[in-house]
Amino acid sequence: MRFAKSSRAGTLIAAFAKFQKEPQGVGIAMSRLAIETLESFRYLTPKNRLNYNSLTNSHLLAKSFHLICGPARCIELVTGITSLRDEINTDSPRPVFIWEPTPDLCIPEHLDNCLKASTYVDIVSPNHLELGAFFNRDVTSNGEVDEDLVEELSGKFGVGLGKTGCVVTRCGKRGCFIAHPDIPTQDRWLPAFHTPSATGEESGSVVDPTGGGNAFLGGLSIGMVRLASVNGGDRLKEAVIWGTVAASFAIEQVGMPVLGGDEHGETWNGVHVGERIAEYKLKARGP
């Protein structure tokens, strides 16, 4: 994909798929920081929807897929991708499927379909507002995330084959909640990297939250693939940490973070990813 940036007022995103002759679409996203983050998005050109038949063999054999769609389309994509993969290579291991429900379909009328779709994927990841919207529940209280309610609603999903998957609920400045039985209850909440001060003031490092959720799920996907040899809950928790760190770079500026490097390797915004992961783990561990 290629991305083009505009002014601070918003981010103009042009996405071009390598396997298509025409642009997938151009949209403009507007966001601002407030007590609750307000984000909106609209397309400036007609959408050219991709489906599993749009993918080349190399794309079909990817080790992970991040699906942003409604429940019915999620089921269609997972079944279509797995079927075509079997035609190419019957020995290909199952990829990691991460589903991010589209906000407009996170409503009670689609809850049954959502619960059905969740059995087809490995991870379901709504944000806390989308999670609450499925159940027609307000998951905020005085501008803060209602952690008890997030935990309750996240536990209503049976994710994956044999219910071996999980829900990772993204909760903005509060961080995220991981609903997985192999992770001890006290370890299921992970903070954001950039957290508000003790007085509740926003971190000055957060410039524009646009794209933070996508970066989080991208880092989570990479973590799940590269940590495939790690067992259950440990694999998932470490992958969520990778996602949290990826998101931290995405929200430090309008548009994309700056890729650089030095004698020690690749940097983003002048920071080595490994160093930030280590810093985050110290921060998350607390005093």
Secondary structure, DSSP 8 states (H G I E B T S, - for coil): -------TT-EEEEE--TT-SS--EEEEEEEE-SSS-EEEEEESS------GGG--HHHHT-SEEEEEE-HHHHHHHHHHHHHHHHHH-TT----EEEEEE-GGG-SGGGHHHHHHHHTTSSEE--BHHHHHHHTT---EETTEE-HHHHHHHHTT---SGGG--EEEEE-GGG-EEEE-TTS-GGGSEE--SS---TT----TT----TTHHHHHHHHHHHHHHHTTTS-HHHHHHHHHHHHHHHHHHHTSSSSS--EEEETTEEEETTB-HHHHHHHHHHHHH--
